[in-house]
């Protein structure tokens, strides 16, 4: 996933993990920066043409914008297949994905 904490800041590559409405993020590879972000809401959005070009190496990139509960919001981008994981607790109810055995 890619994460941008400041609206005019840079995108950081790394891994994220949701614990209810808190996103834990750690930069990679071997980056020593971490963030714990408390989100109040999250929605998907379309990538701009500039962003689509920047993330062209991701397979079908999708973006989400999150409003932070305790400060400025943040944005994240990942592949379409990981969108449910990116939205975490803010997924919209809908058809359930079928499980593979």
N, C-alpha and C positions, 0 to 999 in steps of 0.2 A: 504494500500500500504506500501511498504518498500522502503526506500531511503538511498542511500549511496553517500555522497557528495565527500569524499576523496576515491580514488581508493583502498587504503589499509586500509581505516577506517572501522567502524562497520556499520551495517545496522540499521536504525531507523524505528520503526513502527509509522505510523501516517496517516494523511489525507492530500490530495493535491487538489489544484484547479488551473486550467489553466485560465489565462487572456491573450489571444492571445499567445504570445511566452514567457510569464513569469509564472513560477510555484511557487505558494505560498504553503508552506508545514508547517504543525504544528504537532509536535510529540504527541502521545497519549499513554496511558491514562494520562491525566492531566500533560503532560510534558510541561515545560515552555520554550521549545526551538522551534524556528521558523526559517524559511529560505525563502528567496525570490530569485529565481534562474532564470536568463535570459538565455534562450536556443537559439542557432543558428540553430541546426538541431537535429533530433532524429530518431533512427532506432531500430527495434526489434533485438534481438539476442537470441541464444540458451543458456540455463542455463548449467553451468558446472555440473558435477556429484556431486561435493561438495555443490554447490548452490541448486541443486535439492533436496538433502537430507535436507539441512537447511530449505527450504521452503515447505517441504512435507505436512505441515498442510494446505497450501493454495490449493484450488481446481484448478488444472491445472495451475500452476504458469507460467508466461511469464515475460521476462525481456526486458528492453529497455535501450539504452545508449544514452545520450544527450551530445552534444558538447555545452559548455557554451559560450556565446558571450563575457563575460568579465572575464574569468578565467578558472580554470580546469573544466572538464566535470563532469557529475554525472550520476548515474544509478538508476533505479527504477524497482521494481518487484510488480506484482499484479496478480489477477486471470485472466484467459483467457477471461471471460465475461466482464471484465473491461478494456481490452486492448484498445478499441477506446478512452476511457476517459484518459488512461495513455498517449497515444500519443498526445493528444490535437491537436494543429495546425499542427502537423507533420504526420498526418494520410496519408497513400497512398490512392489515389482515387481508388475506386473499387465498387463492387456491394453494393447497399444500403441495410441496414437491414430492414426487414419488421416491421412495427409498429403493436403493439397489442392494441386492443381496449377493 
